Amino acid sequence: MLIATVIGAVLGYMIGGPLGMLIGAALAYWGVQRVLRKSVLGKLAGIQAQFLDSTFAVMGCLCKADGQVTQDELEVSKQLWDRLRLNAEQRERAKAAFNRGKAPDFDLDAELAIVRRITGGQRALLQVFLQVQLSAIAADGVLHPAEHEMLVRVARGLGCSEAEIEQIEAMLRGGGAQAPGAASEKSLEDAYRVLGVDASASDAEIKRAYRRLMSQNHPDKLASKGLPESMREVAKERTSEISNAYDLIKKTRERQAA
């Protein structure tokens, strides 16, 4: 950028003297900035489109893991189109990707490698990806062993652990969503899972975990890393569950200490 600005200044000076030098430098700087901005935005748009395409392709593969794609699972995939506010073109792409994932020759490992590459291994982005997958295959109310096994394979292919699957499951159950006075032992366990800490963790450790997760899962930060704008609501739900879990743990501990 500096070299382009200097060249613009020199050419401007040759054409119009000192004033031309200033104008040339400004135009060169503005031109380079515009090109860079277009390049960055274009790259981000490509990442977001691929993220969405891979989401539905892997979803198609997972939904078929138990031998068939149920009507409930098909409905969830369609409901997801509405929830993500996909336009007509995006819906057609999502449908094609879902069908691609159902095909016998679908290469799941290769698709997961693409997701790892475009996300740069960002944990929060990968967890959003897993969260959408889990919500789809659990749509019929039953998580079949074959589906769970495939989900674990997906998690490992993304570089995630089974503990992260448990964390996502706790979020989907609404870990921490109950009022402290009515909190069951299970909901409190889920709250700790959501924050990724043990029940024996200190108050300071819990607060650090909460702040770290809120920062990592901020919708704007995820969008800048490649999360499609249509998935912003999913990110907001994640931060809401993280906040609910922290509030439940904090208030339960305050009540127990009183």
C-alpha atoms as a printed R data frame, in Angstrom:
    type eleno elety resid chain resno       x       y       z
1   ATOM     1    CA   MET     A     1   0.000   0.000   0.000
2   ATOM     2    CA   LEU     A     2   2.859   2.372   0.875
3   ATOM     3    CA   ILE     A     3   4.598   1.696  -2.441
4   ATOM     4    CA   ALA     A     4   1.371   2.342  -4.389
5   ATOM     5    CA   THR     A     5   0.827   5.605  -2.511
6   ATOM     6    CA   VAL     A     6   4.391   6.745  -3.234
7   ATOM     7    CA   ILE     A     7   4.037   5.875  -6.926
8   ATOM     8    CA   GLY     A     8   0.761   7.791  -7.041
9   ATOM     9    CA   ALA     A     9   2.413  10.783  -5.389
10  ATOM    10    CA   VAL     A    10   5.342  10.753  -7.844
11  ATOM    11    CA   LEU     A    11   3.074  10.507 -10.897
12  ATOM    12    CA   GLY     A    12   0.851  13.225  -9.494
13  ATOM    13    CA   TYR     A    13   3.847  15.505  -8.963
14  ATOM    14    CA   MET     A    14   5.056  14.900 -12.525
15  ATOM    15    CA   ILE     A    15   1.633  15.841 -13.873
16  ATOM    16    CA   GLY     A    16   0.477  18.588 -11.554
17  ATOM    17    CA   GLY     A    17   3.292  19.609  -9.228
18  ATOM    18    CA   PRO     A    18   2.847  19.690  -5.419
19  ATOM    19    CA   LEU     A    19  -0.956  19.742  -5.633
20  ATOM    20    CA   GLY     A    20  -0.907  16.887  -8.105
21  ATOM    21    CA   MET     A    21   1.357  14.955  -5.745
22  ATOM    22    CA   LEU     A    22  -1.213  15.220  -2.946
23  ATOM    23    CA   ILE     A    23  -4.084  14.255  -5.222
24  ATOM    24    CA   GLY     A    24  -2.125  11.364  -6.753
25  ATOM    25    CA   ALA     A    25  -1.175   9.992  -3.338
26  ATOM    26    CA   ALA     A    26  -4.765  10.248  -2.081
27  ATOM    27    CA   LEU     A    27  -6.218   8.553  -5.168
28  ATOM    28    CA   ALA     A    28  -3.641   5.767  -5.049
29  ATOM    29    CA   TYR     A    29  -4.296   5.156  -1.348
30  ATOM    30    CA   TRP     A    30  -8.071   5.160  -1.883
31  ATOM    31    CA   GLY     A    31  -7.782   2.810  -4.862
32  ATOM    32    CA   VAL     A    32  -5.647   0.274  -3.001
33  ATOM    33    CA   GLN     A    33  -7.980   0.408   0.008
34  ATOM    34    CA   ARG     A    34 -10.974  -0.266  -2.227
35  ATOM    35    CA   VAL     A    35  -9.306  -3.219  -3.940
36  ATOM    36    CA   LEU     A    36  -8.266  -4.724  -0.606
37  ATOM    37    CA   ARG     A    37 -11.735  -4.245   0.865
38  ATOM    38    CA   LYS     A    38 -13.357  -5.937  -2.118
39  ATOM    39    CA   SER     A    39 -10.851  -8.780  -1.901
40  ATOM    40    CA   VAL     A    40 -11.488  -9.339   1.825
41  ATOM    41    CA   LEU     A    41 -15.272  -9.111   1.480
42  ATOM    42    CA   GLY     A    42 -15.223 -11.430  -1.517
43  ATOM    43    CA   LYS     A    43 -13.163 -14.000   0.368
44  ATOM    44    CA   LEU     A    44 -15.480 -13.779   3.390
45  ATOM    45    CA   ALA     A    45 -18.563 -14.217   1.198
46  ATOM    46    CA   GLY     A    46 -16.985 -17.317  -0.337
47  ATOM    47    CA   ILE     A    47 -16.253 -18.780   3.100
48  ATOM    48    CA   GLN     A    48 -19.814 -18.110   4.276
49  ATOM    49    CA   ALA     A    49 -21.322 -19.742   1.171
50  ATOM    50    CA   GLN     A    50 -19.109 -22.815   1.588
51  ATOM    51    CA   PHE     A    51 -19.931 -23.031   5.309
52  ATOM    52    CA   LEU     A    52 -23.645 -23.098   4.508
53  ATOM    53    CA   ASP     A    53 -23.181 -25.623   1.694
54  ATOM    54    CA   SER     A    54 -21.132 -27.963   3.901
55  ATOM    55    CA   THR     A    55 -23.654 -27.579   6.741
56  ATOM    56    CA   PHE     A    56 -26.454 -29.069   4.651
57  ATOM    57    CA   ALA     A    57 -24.251 -31.663   2.940
58  ATOM    58    CA   VAL     A    58 -23.065 -33.091   6.269
59  ATOM    59    CA   MET     A    59 -26.630 -32.852   7.577
60  ATOM    60    CA   GLY     A    60 -27.834 -35.053   4.719
61  ATOM    61    CA   CYS     A    61 -25.132 -37.604   5.514
62  ATOM    62    CA   LEU     A    62 -25.949 -37.624   9.248
63  ATOM    63    CA   CYS     A    63 -29.688 -37.909   8.732
64  ATOM    64    CA   LYS     A    64 -29.096 -41.043   6.666
65  ATOM    65    CA   ALA     A    65 -26.774 -42.596   9.255
66  ATOM    66    CA   ASP     A    66 -29.532 -44.766  10.765
67  ATOM    67    CA   GLY     A    67 -30.450 -46.129   7.344
68  ATOM    68    CA   GLN     A    68 -33.157 -43.653   6.369
69  ATOM    69    CA   VAL     A    69 -34.002 -39.976   6.360
70  ATOM    70    CA   THR     A    70 -37.196 -39.559   8.386
71  ATOM    71    CA   GLN     A    71 -39.942 -37.108   7.545
72  ATOM    72    CA   ASP     A    72 -39.173 -35.244  10.777
73  ATOM    73    CA   GLU     A    73 -35.560 -34.799   9.707
74  ATOM    74    CA   LEU     A    74 -36.647 -33.565   6.286
75  ATOM    75    CA   GLU     A    75 -39.022 -31.105   7.937
76  ATOM    76    CA   VAL     A    76 -36.280 -29.806  10.224
77  ATOM    77    CA   SER     A    77 -33.997 -29.169   7.265
78  ATOM    78    CA   LYS     A    78 -36.806 -27.205   5.597
79  ATOM    79    CA   GLN     A    79 -37.611 -25.355   8.810
80  ATOM    80    CA   LEU     A    80 -33.947 -24.452   9.025
81  ATOM    81    CA   TRP     A    81 -34.240 -22.767   5.636
82  ATOM    82    CA   ASP     A    82 -36.959 -20.538   7.096
83  ATOM    83    CA   ARG     A    83 -35.097 -19.970  10.329
84  ATOM    84    CA   LEU     A    84 -31.978 -18.940   8.436
85  ATOM    85    CA   ARG     A    85 -34.077 -16.771   6.093
86  ATOM    86    CA   LEU     A    86 -32.543 -18.357   3.014
87  ATOM    87    CA   ASN     A    87 -33.602 -16.839  -0.297
88  ATOM    88    CA   ALA     A    88 -34.814 -18.954  -3.211
89  ATOM    89    CA   GLU     A    89 -31.329 -19.446  -4.651
90  ATOM    90    CA   GLN     A    90 -29.859 -20.383  -1.270
91  ATOM    91    CA   ARG     A    91 -32.692 -22.861  -0.650
92  ATOM    92    CA   GLU     A    92 -31.975 -24.607  -3.930
93  ATOM    93    CA   ARG     A    93 -28.295 -24.802  -3.016
94  ATOM    94    CA   ALA     A    94 -29.154 -26.108   0.453
95  ATOM    95    CA   LYS     A    95 -31.439 -28.763  -1.032
96  ATOM    96    CA   ALA     A    96 -28.776 -29.816  -3.539
97  ATOM    97    CA   ALA     A    97 -26.160 -29.985  -0.781
98  ATOM    98    CA   PHE     A    98 -28.467 -32.064   1.453
99  ATOM    99    CA   ASN     A    99 -29.061 -34.525  -1.401
100 ATOM   100    CA   ARG     A   100 -25.325 -34.606  -2.132
101 ATOM   101    CA   GLY     A   101 -24.717 -35.613   1.473
102 ATOM   102    CA   LYS     A   102 -27.263 -38.449   1.219
103 ATOM   103    CA   ALA     A   103 -25.547 -39.955  -1.814
104 ATOM   104    CA   PRO     A   104 -23.708 -43.296  -1.283
105 ATOM   105    CA   ASP     A   105 -20.468 -41.866  -2.657
106 ATOM   106    CA   PHE     A   106 -20.447 -38.779  -0.418
107 ATOM   107    CA   ASP     A   107 -16.960 -38.244   1.022
108 ATOM   108    CA   LEU     A   108 -17.651 -37.078   4.579
109 ATOM   109    CA   ASP     A   109 -14.006 -36.842   5.601
110 ATOM   110    CA   ALA     A   110 -13.173 -34.649   2.606
111 ATOM   111    CA   GLU     A   111 -16.127 -32.363   3.407
112 ATOM   112    CA   LEU     A   112 -15.025 -32.019   7.030
113 ATOM   113    CA   ALA     A   113 -11.513 -31.163   5.843
114 ATOM   114    CA   ILE     A   114 -13.037 -28.302   3.829
115 ATOM   115    CA   VAL     A   115 -14.897 -27.047   6.920
116 ATOM   116    CA   ARG     A   116 -11.697 -27.156   8.986
117 ATOM   117    CA   ARG     A   117  -9.848 -25.222   6.305
118 ATOM   118    CA   ILE     A   118 -12.387 -22.446   5.757
119 ATOM   119    CA   THR     A   119 -12.967 -21.936   9.493
120 ATOM   120    CA   GLY     A   120  -9.297 -21.948  10.356
121 ATOM   121    CA   GLY     A   121 -10.084 -24.319  13.211
122 ATOM   122    CA   GLN     A   122 -12.055 -21.645  15.111
123 ATOM   123    CA   ARG     A   123 -13.647 -23.617  17.972
124 ATOM   124    CA   ALA     A   124 -16.793 -21.492  18.283
125 ATOM   125    CA   LEU     A   125 -17.483 -21.737  14.541
126 ATOM   126    CA   LEU     A   126 -17.015 -25.496  14.563
127 ATOM   127    CA   GLN     A   127 -19.340 -25.817  17.549
128 ATOM   128    CA   VAL     A   128 -22.062 -23.842  15.766
129 ATOM   129    CA   PHE     A   129 -21.633 -26.270  12.868
130 ATOM   130    CA   LEU     A   130 -22.007 -29.233  15.240
131 ATOM   131    CA   GLN     A   131 -24.981 -27.644  17.000
132 ATOM   132    CA   VAL     A   132 -26.934 -27.369  13.756
133 ATOM   133    CA   GLN     A   133 -26.113 -30.996  12.920
134 ATOM   134    CA   LEU     A   134 -27.214 -32.278  16.312
135 ATOM   135    CA   SER     A   135 -30.492 -30.367  16.224
136 ATOM   136    CA   ALA     A   136 -31.253 -31.929  12.828
137 ATOM   137    CA   ILE     A   137 -30.593 -35.573  13.653
138 ATOM   138    CA   ALA     A   138 -32.420 -35.301  17.001
139 ATOM   139    CA   ALA     A   139 -35.504 -33.922  15.244
140 ATOM   140    CA   ASP     A   140 -37.399 -37.207  15.477
141 ATOM   141    CA   GLY     A   141 -36.924 -37.244  19.250
142 ATOM   142    CA   VAL     A   142 -34.475 -40.161  19.138
143 ATOM   143    CA   LEU     A   143 -30.707 -40.073  18.744
144 ATOM   144    CA   HIS     A   144 -29.989 -43.495  17.268
145 ATOM   145    CA   PRO     A   145 -26.648 -45.180  18.117
146 ATOM   146    CA   ALA     A   146 -25.607 -45.016  14.460
147 ATOM   147    CA   GLU     A   147 -26.381 -41.297  14.362
148 ATOM   148    CA   HIS     A   148 -24.439 -40.676  17.578
149 ATOM   149    CA   GLU     A   149 -21.502 -42.665  16.220
150 ATOM   150    CA   MET     A   150 -21.575 -40.607  13.027
151 ATOM   151    CA   LEU     A   151 -21.821 -37.374  15.026
152 ATOM   152    CA   VAL     A   152 -18.739 -38.363  17.022
153 ATOM   153    CA   ARG     A   153 -16.968 -39.052  13.722
154 ATOM   154    CA   VAL     A   154 -17.959 -35.597  12.496
155 ATOM   155    CA   ALA     A   155 -16.744 -33.994  15.726
156 ATOM   156    CA   ARG     A   156 -13.406 -35.767  15.530
157 ATOM   157    CA   GLY     A   157 -13.098 -34.887  11.856
158 ATOM   158    CA   LEU     A   158 -13.490 -31.246  12.853
159 ATOM   159    CA   GLY     A   159 -10.944 -31.613  15.626
160 ATOM   160    CA   CYS     A   160 -13.595 -31.474  18.378
161 ATOM   161    CA   SER     A   161 -14.094 -33.827  21.325
162 ATOM   162    CA   GLU     A   162 -17.018 -35.812  22.689
163 ATOM   163    CA   ALA     A   163 -17.016 -33.386  25.635
164 ATOM   164    CA   GLU     A   164 -17.873 -30.611  23.183
165 ATOM   165    CA   ILE     A   165 -20.784 -32.699  21.877
166 ATOM   166    CA   GLU     A   166 -22.008 -33.028  25.476
167 ATOM   167    CA   GLN     A   167 -21.688 -29.261  25.864
168 ATOM   168    CA   ILE     A   168 -23.811 -28.688  22.761
169 ATOM   169    CA   GLU     A   169 -26.371 -31.253  23.907
170 ATOM   170    CA   ALA     A   170 -26.638 -29.377  27.213
171 ATOM   171    CA   MET     A   171 -27.201 -26.123  25.326
172 ATOM   172    CA   LEU     A   172 -29.949 -27.678  23.227
173 ATOM   173    CA   ARG     A   173 -31.619 -28.944  26.395
174 ATOM   174    CA   GLY     A   174 -31.572 -25.360  27.642
175 ATOM   175    CA   GLY     A   175 -28.954 -25.830  30.348
176 ATOM   176    CA   GLY     A   176 -29.523 -23.122  32.936
177 ATOM   177    CA   ALA     A   177 -32.866 -21.967  31.553
178 ATOM   178    CA   GLN     A   178 -34.778 -22.775  34.729
179 ATOM   179    CA   ALA     A   179 -35.188 -20.468  37.701
180 ATOM   180    CA   PRO     A   180 -32.635 -21.215  40.463
181 ATOM   181    CA   GLY     A   181 -35.297 -22.182  42.990
182 ATOM   182    CA   ALA     A   182 -36.694 -24.817  40.646
183 ATOM   183    CA   ALA     A   183 -33.360 -25.970  39.237
184 ATOM   184    CA   SER     A   184 -33.041 -29.726  39.108
185 ATOM   185    CA   GLU     A   185 -29.771 -31.549  39.614
186 ATOM   186    CA   LYS     A   186 -29.781 -32.351  35.890
187 ATOM   187    CA   SER     A   187 -30.231 -28.731  34.810
188 ATOM   188    CA   LEU     A   188 -27.391 -27.664  37.106
189 ATOM   189    CA   GLU     A   189 -25.153 -30.373  35.634
190 ATOM   190    CA   ASP     A   190 -26.057 -29.097  32.185
191 ATOM   191    CA   ALA     A   191 -25.187 -25.556  33.222
192 ATOM   192    CA   TYR     A   192 -21.682 -26.647  34.204
193 ATOM   193    CA   ARG     A   193 -21.379 -28.569  30.921
194 ATOM   194    CA   VAL     A   194 -22.406 -25.481  28.946
195 ATOM   195    CA   LEU     A   195 -19.567 -23.511  30.546
196 ATOM   196    CA   GLY     A   196 -17.195 -26.459  30.220
197 ATOM   197    CA   VAL     A   197 -16.224 -26.475  33.902
198 ATOM   198    CA   ASP     A   198 -16.483 -28.937  36.798
199 ATOM   199    CA   ALA     A   199 -18.908 -28.389  39.653
200 ATOM   200    CA   SER     A   200 -15.827 -28.080  41.885
201 ATOM   201    CA   ALA     A   201 -14.538 -25.045  39.961
202 ATOM   202    CA   SER     A   202 -14.064 -21.837  41.921
203 ATOM   203    CA   ASP     A   203 -16.246 -18.787  41.361
204 ATOM   204    CA   ALA     A   204 -13.296 -17.059  39.658
205 ATOM   205    CA   GLU     A   205 -12.745 -20.007  37.297
206 ATOM   206    CA   ILE     A   206 -16.442 -20.056  36.391
207 ATOM   207    CA   LYS     A   207 -16.454 -16.335  35.670
208 ATOM   208    CA   ARG     A   208 -13.377 -16.668  33.439
209 ATOM   209    CA   ALA     A   209 -14.977 -19.541  31.534
210 ATOM   210    CA   TYR     A   210 -18.158 -17.516  31.080
211 ATOM   211    CA   ARG     A   211 -16.343 -14.419  29.808
212 ATOM   212    CA   ARG     A   212 -14.178 -16.478  27.453
213 ATOM   213    CA   LEU     A   213 -17.186 -18.254  25.937
214 ATOM   214    CA   MET     A   214 -19.167 -15.021  25.572
215 ATOM   215    CA   SER     A   215 -16.232 -13.435  23.765
216 ATOM   216    CA   GLN     A   216 -15.610 -16.440  21.498
217 ATOM   217    CA   ASN     A   217 -19.292 -16.785  20.590
218 ATOM   218    CA   HIS     A   218 -20.140 -13.135  19.971
219 ATOM   219    CA   PRO     A   219 -22.187 -13.074  16.722
220 ATOM   220    CA   ASP     A   220 -20.136 -10.232  15.211
221 ATOM   221    CA   LYS     A   221 -16.861 -12.021  15.913
222 ATOM   222    CA   LEU     A   222 -18.178 -15.268  14.410
223 ATOM   223    CA   ALA     A   223 -19.466 -13.414  11.337
224 ATOM   224    CA   SER     A   224 -16.029 -11.894  10.775
225 ATOM   225    CA   LYS     A   225 -14.566 -15.424  10.873
226 ATOM   226    CA   GLY     A   226 -16.947 -16.831   8.246
227 ATOM   227    CA   LEU     A   227 -20.275 -17.586   9.947
228 ATOM   228    CA   PRO     A   228 -23.056 -16.879   7.421
229 ATOM   229    CA   GLU     A   229 -25.208 -13.887   8.335
230 ATOM   230    CA   SER     A   230 -28.209 -16.217   8.185
231 ATOM   231    CA   MET     A   231 -26.796 -18.153  11.157
232 ATOM   232    CA   ARG     A   232 -26.532 -15.101  13.403
233 ATOM   233    CA   GLU     A   233 -29.625 -16.226  15.340
234 ATOM   234    CA   VAL     A   234 -27.959 -19.556  16.135
235 ATOM   235    CA   ALA     A   235 -24.985 -17.645  17.551
236 ATOM   236    CA   LYS     A   236 -27.315 -15.430  19.601
237 ATOM   237    CA   GLU     A   237 -29.008 -18.508  21.037
238 ATOM   238    CA   ARG     A   238 -25.614 -19.884  22.038
239 ATOM   239    CA   THR     A   239 -24.690 -16.713  23.938
240 ATOM   240    CA   SER     A   240 -28.129 -16.754  25.569
241 ATOM   241    CA   GLU     A   241 -27.625 -20.333  26.790
242 ATOM   242    CA   ILE     A   242 -24.139 -19.478  28.049
243 ATOM   243    CA   SER     A   243 -25.549 -16.500  29.957
244 ATOM   244    CA   ASN     A   244 -28.425 -18.587  31.366
245 ATOM   245    CA   ALA     A   245 -26.011 -21.277  32.534
246 ATOM   246    CA   TYR     A   246 -23.767 -18.751  34.266
247 ATOM   247    CA   ASP     A   247 -26.738 -17.069  35.974
248 ATOM   248    CA   LEU     A   248 -28.071 -20.411  37.234
249 ATOM   249    CA   ILE     A   249 -24.711 -21.471  38.686
250 ATOM   250    CA   LYS     A   250 -24.071 -18.054  40.228
251 ATOM   251    CA   LYS     A   251 -27.513 -17.720  41.840
252 ATOM   252    CA   THR     A   252 -27.569 -21.324  43.015
253 ATOM   253    CA   ARG     A   253 -24.212 -20.825  44.742
254 ATOM   254    CA   GLU     A   254 -25.389 -17.569  46.313
255 ATOM   255    CA   ARG     A   255 -28.495 -19.307  47.620
256 ATOM   256    CA   GLN     A   256 -26.490 -22.218  49.021
257 ATOM   257    CA   ALA     A   257 -24.057 -19.846  50.733
258 ATOM   258    CA   ALA     A   258 -26.844 -17.815  52.378
